[in-house]
Amino acid sequence: MTIKSISFDLDDTLWPLMPTILKAEETTNKWIADNYPGTSSLLKSKDVMQIRDKLIKQKPNLVNQISDLRKEMFYELNVLAGYSKEESIKMSEEAFDIYFKQRNTITFYKDALKTLKLLKKNYSLGVITNGNANLKKIGIDHLFDYIFSAADLNAHKPDPSVFQAAIDITGLSPNEICHVGDHPINDVQGSYDCGLNPIWFNESGKEWPIKEFSVAEFSEWNEFESVLEKNF
């Protein structure tokens, strides 16, 4: 079997997500506290989730458009705190810019970036992500031949249309594509069900949870190329 293209999940596959998000929220919340103290008092209240649920009910596509969702949540919280619509529009844009800059300040897993650069020499590389990381801001967009996010496709993994997008853009057979990700359902089973060859990034050394099929896996990025060559 010959793999010609490798697609990657991003968050919790190339870098750990939670430290990045926590830092982004901490930085943004401090800015809000300094500039919009009325809104700051609502950030840890039940209003946040109520606003989120209301927005998604009104606009179901916001489940996939997570950047837009966050902006609209900032706006609604600011209005709820008593600020004008004009102030709230300005606040939502500025708060999101602060959040997004920090959200794209990531720390790669050891050897992940090195491995991508080596793979680029022999394979077409792509991204399939449910998140909203911006690879141009991170500085690695040049390594990838195709990049699909849930916002781009208005669908998120494990929806088959997401993996079909990779098949279509490469013009390859599904079994010529390997998908790499950390999530057993969204990444592994989703790509497997579409005929791709998944490899599970199992950074924490968990037991594979799906009994219906087995999967190639690795826990450190310096192992990836050998796992790929051994299995495919």
BASE-30456 format. One record per residue: residue number from 1; residue in three letters; x, y, z of N, C-alpha, C in turn. Coordinates in steps of 0.02 Angstrom, whole numbers, plus 50000, padded with zeros to 5 digits. Each point is the difference from the previous one (the first is absolute). Example, Ala and Ser with C-alpha at 12.3 -4.5 7.8 and 13.67 -1.06 7.14 Angstrom:
BASE-30456
- 1 / ALA / 50660 / 49716 / 50390 / 49955 / 50059 / 50000 / 50045 / 50060 / 50000;
- 2 / SER / 49982 / 50053 / 49964 / 50042 / 50059 / 50003 / 49961 / 50055 / 50037;
This chain:
BASE-30456
- 1 / MET / 50042 / 49940 / 50000 / 49958 / 50060 / 50000 / 50044 / 50063 / 50000;
- 2 / THR / 49983 / 50047 / 49958 / 50041 / 50061 / 49995 / 49961 / 50061 / 50024;
- 3 / ILE / 50023 / 50031 / 50053 / 49970 / 50062 / 50024 / 50031 / 50058 / 49962;
- 4 / LYS / 49957 / 50042 / 49972 / 50024 / 50058 / 49962 / 49985 / 50066 / 50034;
- 5 / SER / 49950 / 50000 / 50044 / 49983 / 50062 / 50035 / 49985 / 49984 / 50073;
- 6 / ILE / 50019 / 50046 / 50044 / 49987 / 49992 / 50072 / 49964 / 50062 / 50024;
- 7 / SER / 49942 / 49990 / 50030 / 49964 / 50057 / 50030 / 50006 / 49997 / 50076;
- 8 / PHE / 50000 / 50057 / 50030 / 50011 / 50005 / 50072 / 49945 / 50040 / 50034;
- 9 / ASP / 49979 / 49976 / 50058 / 49965 / 50041 / 50048 / 50051 / 50049 / 50029;
- 10 / LEU / 49977 / 50052 / 50033 / 50046 / 50050 / 50028 / 50001 / 49997 / 50076;
- 11 / ASP / 49947 / 50024 / 50032 / 49997 / 50005 / 50073 / 50005 / 49932 / 50033;
- 12 / ASP / 50045 / 49994 / 50047 / 50014 / 49938 / 50036 / 50030 / 49945 / 49956;
- 13 / THR / 50022 / 50020 / 49940 / 50037 / 49955 / 49956 / 50068 / 50029 / 49984;
- 14 / LEU / 50002 / 50061 / 49976 / 50065 / 50033 / 49988 / 50022 / 50041 / 50060;
- 15 / TRP / 49953 / 50021 / 50041 / 50015 / 50038 / 50061 / 49944 / 49987 / 50050;
- 16 / PRO / 50015 / 50009 / 50065 / 49948 / 49993 / 50051 / 49953 / 50060 / 49999;
- 17 / LEU / 49935 / 49988 / 50002 / 49951 / 50054 / 49993 / 49987 / 50037 / 50066;
- 18 / MET / 49989 / 49964 / 50054 / 49974 / 50032 / 50060 / 50045 / 50056 / 50027;
- 19 / PRO / 50066 / 49992 / 50004 / 50041 / 50057 / 50024 / 49993 / 50061 / 49956;
- 20 / THR / 49992 / 49990 / 49934 / 49992 / 50056 / 49954 / 49935 / 50036 / 50012;
- 21 / ILE / 49945 / 49963 / 50007 / 49934 / 50030 / 50010 / 49996 / 50036 / 50068;
- 22 / LEU / 50027 / 49968 / 50051 / 49998 / 50031 / 50066 / 50039 / 50066 / 50000;
- 23 / LYS / 50058 / 50002 / 49967 / 50039 / 50062 / 49996 / 49963 / 50053 / 49960;
- 24 / ALA / 49968 / 49978 / 49945 / 49962 / 50048 / 49958 / 49942 / 50030 / 50039;
- 25 / GLU / 49965 / 49958 / 50038 / 49943 / 50025 / 50038 / 50024 / 50045 / 50058;
- 26 / GLU / 50054 / 49981 / 50032 / 50027 / 50041 / 50054 / 50020 / 50069 / 49975;
- 27 / THR / 50035 / 50003 / 49943 / 50022 / 50063 / 49972 / 49940 / 50043 / 49979;
- 28 / THR / 49951 / 49969 / 49969 / 49941 / 50036 / 49977 / 49958 / 50025 / 50059;
- 29 / ASN / 49991 / 49958 / 50049 / 49959 / 50019 / 50058 / 50032 / 50057 / 50039;
- 30 / LYS / 50066 / 50002 / 50002 / 50034 / 50055 / 50034 / 49987 / 50065 / 49962;
- 31 / TRP / 50004 / 49997 / 49934 / 49986 / 50059 / 49959 / 49928 / 50024 / 50010;
- 32 / ILE / 49954 / 49953 / 50002 / 49929 / 50019 / 50011 / 49992 / 50031 / 50069;
- 33 / ALA / 50032 / 49972 / 50050 / 49995 / 50028 / 50068 / 50027 / 50071 / 50002;
- 34 / ASP / 50053 / 50013 / 49964 / 50031 / 50066 / 50000 / 49959 / 50052 / 49961;
- 35 / ASN / 49963 / 49977 / 49950 / 49966 / 50046 / 49955 / 49924 / 49998 / 50004;
- 36 / TYR / 49973 / 49943 / 50021 / 49927 / 49992 / 50004 / 49983 / 49962 / 50065;
- 37 / PRO / 50009 / 50033 / 50056 / 49991 / 49965 / 50065 / 49930 / 49972 / 50009;
- 38 / GLY / 49950 / 50032 / 49971 / 49932 / 49973 / 50006 / 49993 / 49933 / 49966;
- 39 / THR / 50032 / 49993 / 49943 / 49999 / 49936 / 49964 / 50042 / 49948 / 50037;
- 40 / SER / 50055 / 50022 / 50028 / 50044 / 49954 / 50036 / 49963 / 49963 / 50055;
- 41 / SER / 49954 / 50034 / 50033 / 49963 / 49969 / 50055 / 49954 / 49944 / 49977;
- 42 / LEU / 49986 / 49997 / 49935 / 49956 / 49948 / 49974 / 50038 / 49939 / 49974;
- 43 / LEU / 50066 / 50006 / 49993 / 50038 / 49948 / 49965 / 49997 / 49931 / 50034;
- 44 / LYS / 49992 / 49999 / 50065 / 49997 / 49936 / 50035 / 49929 / 49983 / 50023;
- 45 / SER / 49951 / 50033 / 49970 / 49931 / 49988 / 50019 / 49967 / 49951 / 49951;
- 46 / LYS / 49940 / 49978 / 50018 / 49962 / 49954 / 49957 / 49978 / 50035 / 49936;
- 47 / ASP / 50004 / 50066 / 49999 / 49979 / 50038 / 49940 / 50040 / 49980 / 49939;
- 48 / VAL / 50064 / 49982 / 50010 / 50043 / 49983 / 49944 / 49972 / 49940 / 49962;
- 49 / MET / 49984 / 49947 / 50035 / 49974 / 49940 / 49968 / 49930 / 50011 / 49973;
- 50 / GLN / 49961 / 50041 / 50035 / 49932 / 50014 / 49975 / 50003 / 50039 / 49934;
- 51 / ILE / 50046 / 50047 / 49996 / 50009 / 50038 / 49938 / 50024 / 49954 / 49944;
- 52 / ARG / 50048 / 49957 / 50016 / 50026 / 49953 / 49950 / 49943 / 49956 / 49973;
- 53 / ASP / 49961 / 49972 / 50046 / 49946 / 49955 / 49979 / 49948 / 50038 / 49959;
- 54 / LYS / 49986 / 50061 / 50019 / 49951 / 50040 / 49962 / 50024 / 50014 / 49930;
- 55 / LEU / 50064 / 50018 / 49993 / 50028 / 50016 / 49934 / 49999 / 49939 / 49955;
- 56 / ILE / 50018 / 49942 / 50027 / 50001 / 49939 / 49959 / 49930 / 49979 / 49981;
- 57 / LYS / 49952 / 50011 / 50044 / 49931 / 49985 / 49984 / 49976 / 50044 / 49943;
- 58 / GLN / 50019 / 50064 / 50003 / 49980 / 50047 / 49948 / 50037 / 49988 / 49934;
- 59 / LYS / 50064 / 49982 / 50005 / 50042 / 49990 / 49941 / 50039 / 49935 / 50009;
- 60 / PRO / 49970 / 49943 / 49983 / 50032 / 49935 / 50011 / 50069 / 49994 / 49968;
- 61 / ASN / 50013 / 50036 / 49945 / 50065 / 49994 / 49967 / 50057 / 50027 / 50042;
- 62 / LEU / 49985 / 50038 / 50053 / 50053 / 50026 / 50043 / 50037 / 49944 / 50036;
- 63 / VAL / 49972 / 49940 / 50002 / 50036 / 49942 / 50028 / 50065 / 49989 / 49962;
- 64 / ASN / 49998 / 50012 / 49935 / 50059 / 49992 / 49958 / 50041 / 50065 / 49993;
- 65 / GLN / 49966 / 50057 / 50008 / 50033 / 50065 / 49991 / 50021 / 50026 / 50069;
- 66 / ILE / 50049 / 49967 / 50031 / 50013 / 50014 / 50070 / 50032 / 50069 / 50013;
- 67 / SER / 50034 / 50027 / 49950 / 50026 / 50068 / 50009 / 49942 / 50050 / 50001;
- 68 / ASP / 49953 / 49992 / 49955 / 49941 / 50044 / 49999 / 49960 / 49992 / 50064;
- 69 / LEU / 49995 / 49939 / 50024 / 49964 / 49987 / 50062 / 50031 / 50039 / 50058;
- 70 / ARG / 50065 / 49997 / 50006 / 50033 / 50035 / 50055 / 49989 / 50076 / 49994;
- 71 / LYS / 50006 / 50027 / 49939 / 49989 / 50072 / 49991 / 49929 / 50019 / 50021;
- 72 / GLU / 49951 / 49960 / 49979 / 49931 / 50017 / 50016 / 49987 / 49993 / 50075;
- 73 / MET / 50034 / 49953 / 50032 / 49993 / 49994 / 50073 / 50028 / 50061 / 50035;
- 74 / PHE / 50058 / 50024 / 49978 / 50028 / 50062 / 50028 / 49949 / 50058 / 49992;
- 75 / TYR / 49972 / 50005 / 49941 / 49953 / 50055 / 49987 / 49939 / 49995 / 50047;
- 76 / GLU / 49970 / 49941 / 50004 / 49940 / 49991 / 50040 / 50014 / 50012 / 50074;
- 77 / LEU / 50057 / 49978 / 50024 / 50017 / 50011 / 50070 / 50008 / 50075 / 50014;
- 78 / ASN / 50030 / 50036 / 49953 / 50011 / 50071 / 50010 / 49934 / 50038 / 50001;
- 79 / VAL / 49954 / 49981 / 49956 / 49934 / 50030 / 50000 / 49963 / 49985 / 50065;
- 80 / LEU / 50005 / 49937 / 50022 / 49968 / 49980 / 50063 / 50027 / 50040 / 50059;
- 81 / ALA / 50064 / 50018 / 49997 / 50031 / 50039 / 50054 / 49980 / 50073 / 49998;
- 82 / GLY / 49964 / 50021 / 49948 / 49975 / 50068 / 49997 / 50036 / 50047 / 49953;
- 83 / TYR / 50047 / 49974 / 49962 / 50035 / 50042 / 49952 / 49959 / 50007 / 49936;
- 84 / SER / 50013 / 50053 / 49963 / 49962 / 50013 / 49939 / 50019 / 49949 / 49946;
- 85 / LYS / 49957 / 49998 / 49948 / 50015 / 49954 / 49944 / 50065 / 50019 / 49967;
- 86 / GLU / 50012 / 50065 / 49992 / 50061 / 50023 / 49967 / 50062 / 49980 / 50042;
- 87 / GLU / 49996 / 50011 / 50065 / 50055 / 49980 / 50044 / 50010 / 49925 / 49997;
- 88 / SER / 49946 / 49963 / 49997 / 50004 / 49927 / 50002 / 50029 / 49971 / 49936;
- 89 / ILE / 49985 / 50031 / 49944 / 50030 / 49979 / 49936 / 50076 / 50010 / 50004;
- 90 / LYS / 50020 / 50059 / 50023 / 50072 / 50015 / 50006 / 50033 / 49952 / 50049;
- 91 / MET / 49968 / 49988 / 50056 / 50028 / 49956 / 50050 / 50008 / 49929 / 49974;
- 92 / SER / 49949 / 49975 / 49965 / 50003 / 49931 / 49976 / 50056 / 49989 / 49950;
- 93 / GLU / 50012 / 50050 / 49957 / 50054 / 49994 / 49952 / 50068 / 50002 / 50034;
- 94 / GLU / 50008 / 50048 / 50047 / 50065 / 50007 / 50033 / 50014 / 49940 / 50046;
- 95 / ALA / 49949 / 49978 / 50036 / 50010 / 49943 / 50045 / 50017 / 49937 / 49960;
- 96 / PHE / 49967 / 49991 / 49943 / 50016 / 49940 / 49960 / 50070 / 50004 / 49972;
- 97 / ASP / 50022 / 50059 / 49978 / 50067 / 50007 / 49973 / 50053 / 49981 / 50053;
- 98 / ILE / 49988 / 50021 / 50061 / 50045 / 49984 / 50055 / 50000 / 49925 / 50013;
- 99 / TYR / 49940 / 49972 / 50003 / 49993 / 49928 / 50011 / 50034 / 49960 / 49945;
- 100 / PHE / 49988 / 50020 / 49938 / 50023 / 49961 / 49942 / 50075 / 50002 / 49993;
- 101 / LYS / 50030 / 50057 / 50017 / 50073 / 50004 / 49998 / 50030 / 49950 / 50048;
- 102 / GLN / 49973 / 49997 / 50060 / 50026 / 49954 / 50050 / 49982 / 49928 / 49984;
- 103 / ARG / 49942 / 49989 / 49970 / 49978 / 49933 / 49981 / 50047 / 49969 / 49949;
- 104 / ASN / 50033 / 50042 / 49961 / 50047 / 49976 / 49949 / 50072 / 50005 / 50022;
- 105 / THR / 50010 / 50011 / 50065 / 50067 / 49997 / 50029 / 50008 / 49932 / 50032;
- 106 / ILE / 50025 / 49952 / 49962 / 49999 / 49930 / 50022 / 50070 / 49975 / 50012;
- 107 / THR / 50004 / 49943 / 50035 / 50064 / 49965 / 50010 / 49992 / 49930 / 49972;
- 108 / PHE / 50037 / 49984 / 49949 / 49995 / 49935 / 49968 / 50021 / 49944 / 50048;
- 109 / TYR / 49969 / 49942 / 49991 / 50027 / 49941 / 50032 / 50071 / 49989 / 49974;
- 110 / LYS / 50042 / 49972 / 50042 / 50069 / 49987 / 49982 / 50004 / 49961 / 49934;
- 111 / ASP / 50039 / 50024 / 49954 / 50014 / 49969 / 49935 / 49943 / 50003 / 49951;
- 112 / ALA / 49943 / 50031 / 50018 / 49944 / 50003 / 49953 / 50018 / 50042 / 49939;
- 113 / LEU / 50027 / 50059 / 50011 / 50016 / 50045 / 49944 / 50057 / 49970 / 49958;
- 114 / LYS / 50049 / 49971 / 50032 / 50055 / 49967 / 49964 / 49973 / 49945 / 49955;
- 115 / THR / 49954 / 49960 / 50026 / 49971 / 49945 / 49962 / 49961 / 50025 / 49940;
- 116 / LEU / 49961 / 50053 / 50009 / 49962 / 50029 / 49944 / 50047 / 50022 / 49944;
- 117 / LYS / 50055 / 50032 / 50018 / 50047 / 50024 / 49949 / 50032 / 49942 / 49962;
- 118 / LEU / 50013 / 49945 / 50034 / 50028 / 49941 / 49968 / 49948 / 49967 / 49955;
- 119 / LEU / 49939 / 49995 / 50023 / 49947 / 49968 / 49961 / 49984 / 50039 / 49936;
- 120 / LYS / 50006 / 50066 / 50005 / 49985 / 50044 / 49943 / 50041 / 49982 / 49939;
- 121 / LYS / 50059 / 49971 / 50010 / 50043 / 49983 / 49944 / 49972 / 49943 / 49958;
- 122 / ASN / 49958 / 49958 / 50030 / 49978 / 49939 / 49966 / 49925 / 49992 / 49993;
- 123 / TYR / 49962 / 50042 / 50034 / 49928 / 49992 / 49999 / 49965 / 50067 / 49990;
- 124 / SER / 49939 / 49995 / 49973 / 49954 / 50057 / 50003 / 49973 / 50003 / 50071;
- 125 / LEU / 50000 / 50058 / 50030 / 49976 / 50007 / 50069 / 49939 / 50045 / 50002;
- 126 / GLY / 49955 / 49984 / 50047 / 49939 / 50039 / 50007 / 49978 / 50005 / 50072;
- 127 / VAL / 49949 / 50040 / 50011 / 49972 / 50011 / 50067 / 49924 / 49990 / 49996;
- 128 / ILE / 49974 / 49964 / 50049 / 49927 / 49994 / 50009 / 49987 / 50012 / 50074;
- 129 / THR / 49971 / 50058 / 50016 / 49992 / 50019 / 50070 / 49930 / 50025 / 50015;
- 130 / ASN / 49977 / 49984 / 50061 / 49938 / 50029 / 50025 / 50011 / 50067 / 50033;
- 131 / GLY / 50062 / 50018 / 50011 / 50017 / 50061 / 50036 / 50008 / 50060 / 49955;
- 132 / ASN / 50024 / 50055 / 50029 / 50007 / 50062 / 49963 / 50071 / 50028 / 50002;
- 133 / ALA / 50049 / 49956 / 50009 / 50069 / 50023 / 49997 / 50015 / 50027 / 49930;
- 134 / ASN / 50041 / 50051 / 49997 / 50018 / 50032 / 49937 / 50073 / 49984 / 49985;
- 135 / LEU / 50011 / 49956 / 49951 / 50068 / 49976 / 49986 / 50046 / 50054 / 49973;
- 136 / LYS / 49971 / 50050 / 49967 / 50041 / 50055 / 49976 / 50027 / 50040 / 50059;
- 137 / LYS / 49958 / 50013 / 50051 / 50023 / 50035 / 50059 / 50051 / 49959 / 50039;
- 138 / ILE / 49990 / 49935 / 50001 / 50047 / 49956 / 50034 / 50066 / 49995 / 49962;
- 139 / GLY / 49995 / 50005 / 49933 / 50060 / 50001 / 49959 / 50017 / 49934 / 49967;
- 140 / ILE / 49949 / 49956 / 49992 / 50014 / 49934 / 49969 / 49954 / 49986 / 49941;
- 141 / ASP / 49963 / 50050 / 49976 / 49954 / 49988 / 49944 / 50036 / 49975 / 49938;
- 142 / HIS / 50063 / 50019 / 49992 / 50038 / 49980 / 49940 / 50015 / 49926 / 49998;
- 143 / LEU / 49992 / 49966 / 50056 / 50014 / 49928 / 50001 / 49943 / 49958 / 49973;
- 144 / PHE / 49941 / 50031 / 49989 / 49941 / 49961 / 49983 / 49973 / 50018 / 49931;
- 145 / ASP / 49978 / 49948 / 49966 / 49971 / 50008 / 49933 / 49925 / 50013 / 50002;
- 146 / TYR / 49967 / 49981 / 50054 / 49929 / 50015 / 50009 / 49985 / 50006 / 50074;
- 147 / ILE / 49954 / 50045 / 50016 / 49981 / 50014 / 50069 / 49924 / 50006 / 50003;
- 148 / PHE / 49968 / 49957 / 50038 / 49927 / 50003 / 50008 / 49983 / 50006 / 50074;
- 149 / SER / 49960 / 50050 / 50016 / 49973 / 50007 / 50068 / 49925 / 49989 / 49998;
- 150 / ALA / 49971 / 49991 / 50059 / 49927 / 49993 / 50004 / 49966 / 50062 / 49973;
- 151 / ALA / 50031 / 50059 / 50011 / 49971 / 50062 / 49975 / 50000 / 50001 / 49923;
- 152 / ASP / 50053 / 49975 / 49970 / 50005 / 49999 / 49926 / 49945 / 49957 / 49969;
- 153 / LEU / 49988 / 49942 / 50031 / 49955 / 49950 / 49971 / 49930 / 50002 / 50030;
- 154 / ASN / 49992 / 50040 / 50053 / 49937 / 50001 / 50038 / 49980 / 49930 / 50022;
- 155 / ALA / 50049 / 49962 / 50019 / 49991 / 49932 / 50026 / 50062 / 49983 / 50040;
- 156 / HIS / 49992 / 49956 / 50048 / 50058 / 49982 / 50041 / 50008 / 49924 / 50005;
- 157 / LYS / 50062 / 49979 / 50010 / 50014 / 49930 / 50009 / 49957 / 49972 / 50057;
- 158 / PRO / 49973 / 49940 / 49992 / 50015 / 49949 / 49950 / 49953 / 50000 / 49939;
- 159 / ASP / 49968 / 50055 / 49984 / 49957 / 50003 / 49941 / 50040 / 49977 / 49938;
- 160 / PRO / 49973 / 49952 / 49962 / 50036 / 49974 / 49941 / 50019 / 50054 / 49950;
- 161 / SER / 49960 / 50053 / 49995 / 50015 / 50052 / 49951 / 50067 / 50034 / 50012;
- 162 / VAL / 50022 / 50000 / 50063 / 50064 / 50031 / 50017 / 50057 / 49960 / 49969;
- 163 / PHE / 49998 / 49934 / 50008 / 50052 / 49958 / 49972 / 49994 / 49995 / 49924;
- 164 / GLN / 49939 / 50004 / 49976 / 49990 / 49999 / 49927 / 50033 / 50061 / 49968;
- 165 / ALA / 50002 / 50055 / 50036 / 50033 / 50060 / 49973 / 50074 / 49987 / 49986;
- 166 / ALA / 50032 / 49962 / 50045 / 50071 / 49983 / 49989 / 50008 / 49953 / 49941;
- 167 / ILE / 49954 / 49953 / 49994 / 50002 / 49954 / 49943 / 49992 / 50038 / 49934;
- 168 / ASP / 49952 / 50046 / 50000 / 49985 / 50038 / 49938 / 50058 / 50045 / 49980;
- 169 / ILE / 50029 / 50035 / 50048 / 50051 / 50049 / 49983 / 50066 / 49967 / 49979;
- 170 / THR / 50013 / 49941 / 50027 / 50062 / 49965 / 49981 / 49991 / 49960 / 49936;
- 171 / GLY / 49938 / 49980 / 49985 / 49988 / 49957 / 49943 / 50025 / 49929 / 50011;
- 172 / LEU / 50012 / 49982 / 50062 / 50026 / 49934 / 50017 / 49944 / 49952 / 50021;
- 173 / SER / 50016 / 49936 / 49999 / 49955 / 49951 / 50030 / 50004 / 50007 / 50075;
- 174 / PRO / 49946 / 49987 / 50036 / 50003 / 50006 / 50073 / 50057 / 49961 / 50032;
- 175 / ASN / 50015 / 49940 / 49974 / 50052 / 49960 / 50031 / 50071 / 50026 / 49986;
- 176 / GLU / 50005 / 50053 / 49961 / 50065 / 50032 / 49989 / 50011 / 50059 / 50047;
- 177 / ILE / 49951 / 50011 / 50044 / 50004 / 50056 / 50048 / 50002 / 49973 / 50071;
- 178 / CYS / 50045 / 50027 / 50040 / 50005 / 49984 / 50071 / 49976 / 50061 / 50039;
- 179 / HIS / 49957 / 49989 / 50050 / 49979 / 50055 / 50043 / 50026 / 49988 / 50070;
- 180 / VAL / 50029 / 50052 / 50030 / 50032 / 49996 / 50065 / 49963 / 50045 / 50049;
- 181 / GLY / 49979 / 49973 / 50057 / 49966 / 50041 / 50049 / 49995 / 49966 / 50067;
- 182 / ASP / 49980 / 50039 / 50050 / 49998 / 49974 / 50069 / 49933 / 49972 / 50021;
- 183 / HIS / 49946 / 50019 / 49964 / 49933 / 49982 / 50024 / 49977 / 49934 / 49969;
- 184 / PRO / 49984 / 49950 / 50042 / 49981 / 49934 / 49974 / 49940 / 50001 / 49953;
- 185 / ILE / 49952 / 50044 / 50014 / 49940 / 50003 / 49957 / 50009 / 50050 / 49944;
- 186 / ASN / 50013 / 50063 / 50017 / 50003 / 50053 / 49949 / 50054 / 49988 / 49949;
- 187 / ASP / 50059 / 49978 / 50022 / 50056 / 49991 / 49954 / 50006 / 49928 / 49974;
- 188 / VAL / 50003 / 49953 / 50047 / 50017 / 49932 / 49980 / 49940 / 49965 / 49967;
- 189 / GLN / 49946 / 49993 / 50037 / 49943 / 49964 / 49971 / 49970 / 50039 / 49941;
- 190 / GLY / 49998 / 50066 / 50006 / 49973 / 50041 / 49945 / 50037 / 49989 / 49935;
- 191 / SER / 50067 / 50001 / 50003 / 50039 / 49989 / 49939 / 49998 / 49927 / 49977;
- 192 / TYR / 50001 / 49954 / 50048 / 49996 / 49928 / 49984 / 49936 / 49984 / 49963;
- 193 / ASP / 49945 / 50027 / 50023 / 49935 / 49987 / 49968 / 49996 / 50027 / 49929;
- 194 / CYS / 50044 / 50049 / 49985 / 50001 / 50028 / 49932 / 50053 / 49968 / 49956;
- 195 / GLY / 50032 / 49948 / 50026 / 50048 / 49963 / 49960 / 50072 / 50024 / 50005;
- 196 / LEU / 50013 / 50051 / 50040 / 50067 / 50024 / 50010 / 50036 / 49954 / 50050;
- 197 / ASN / 50065 / 50008 / 50004 / 50041 / 49961 / 50047 / 50019 / 50043 / 50059;
- 198 / PRO / 49968 / 49990 / 50058 / 50015 / 50042 / 50057 / 50060 / 49977 / 50040;
- 199 / ILE / 50033 / 50048 / 50031 / 50050 / 49987 / 50051 / 49981 / 50042 / 50061;
- 200 / TRP / 49998 / 49968 / 50057 / 49977 / 50032 / 50062 / 50059 / 50030 / 50037;
- 201 / PHE / 49997 / 50065 / 50014 / 50049 / 50031 / 50044 / 49976 / 49991 / 50072;
- 202 / ASN / 50032 / 49955 / 50035 / 49979 / 49980 / 50067 / 50051 / 50025 / 50050;
- 203 / GLU / 50002 / 50065 / 50010 / 50052 / 50032 / 50040 / 49999 / 49978 / 50073;
- 204 / SER / 49942 / 49983 / 50026 / 49995 / 49982 / 50070 / 50003 / 49924 / 50012;
- 205 / GLY / 50008 / 49961 / 49947 / 50008 / 49928 / 50008 / 49937 / 49963 / 50021;
- 206 / LYS / 49943 / 50023 / 49977 / 49936 / 49967 / 50018 / 49990 / 49936 / 49961;
- 207 / GLU / 49955 / 49958 / 50025 / 49981 / 49940 / 49964 / 49952 / 50018 / 49944;
- 208 / TRP / 50010 / 49971 / 49941 / 49956 / 50014 / 49944 / 49929 / 49980 / 50017;
- 209 / PRO / 49951 / 50046 / 49996 / 49933 / 49987 / 50027 / 49950 / 49967 / 49953;
- 210 / ILE / 50016 / 49994 / 49936 / 49951 / 49973 / 49952 / 50021 / 49928 / 49982;
- 211 / LYS / 49957 / 49952 / 50016 / 50018 / 49929 / 49993 / 49989 / 49974 / 49930;
- 212 / GLU / 49961 / 50036 / 49958 / 49982 / 49975 / 49934 / 50059 / 49999 / 49951;
- 213 / PHE / 50051 / 50040 / 50012 / 50058 / 49999 / 49957 / 50061 / 50025 / 50039;
- 214 / SER / 50058 / 49982 / 49977 / 50062 / 50022 / 50032 / 50030 / 50057 / 49960;
- 215 / VAL / 50047 / 50036 / 50029 / 50027 / 50059 / 49967 / 50074 / 50006 / 50016;
- 216 / ALA / 50039 / 50023 / 49951 / 50070 / 50017 / 50013 / 50002 / 50061 / 50045;
- 217 / GLU / 50048 / 50003 / 50044 / 50003 / 50057 / 50046 / 50072 / 50018 / 50018;
- 218 / PHE / 50009 / 50061 / 50025 / 50064 / 50022 / 50025 / 49988 / 50050 / 50056;
- 219 / SER / 50049 / 50009 / 50043 / 49992 / 50046 / 50056 / 50050 / 50057 / 49999;
- 220 / GLU / 50053 / 49993 / 49960 / 50050 / 50053 / 49993 / 50014 / 50010 / 49926;
- 221 / TRP / 50009 / 50063 / 49981 / 50005 / 50015 / 49929 / 50062 / 49972 / 49966;
- 222 / ASN / 50052 / 49986 / 50038 / 50059 / 49970 / 49968 / 49988 / 49928 / 49981;
- 223 / GLU / 49943 / 49971 / 50019 / 49981 / 49932 / 49982 / 49958 / 49998 / 49936;
- 224 / PHE / 49975 / 50057 / 49978 / 49948 / 49999 / 49950 / 50021 / 49968 / 49933;
- 225 / GLU / 50057 / 50020 / 49975 / 50020 / 49975 / 49934 / 50008 / 49925 / 49999;
- 226 / SER / 50027 / 49972 / 50054 / 50009 / 49927 / 50002 / 49932 / 49965 / 50005;
- 227 / VAL / 49953 / 50030 / 50036 / 49932 / 49970 / 50005 / 49966 / 50003 / 49932;
- 228 / LEU / 50007 / 50056 / 49965 / 49971 / 50006 / 49934 / 50028 / 49948 / 49952;
- 229 / GLU / 50066 / 49994 / 49998 / 50032 / 49954 / 49954 / 49985 / 49927 / 50017;
- 230 / LYS / 49996 / 49984 / 50064 / 49987 / 49932 / 50022 / 49929 / 49978 / 49982;
- 231 / ASN / 49952 / 50046 / 50005 / 49930 / 49981 / 49992 / 49973 / 50012 / 49930;
- 232 / PHE / 50031 / 50046 / 49963 / 49973 / 50017 / 49934 / 50053 / 50002 / 49946;
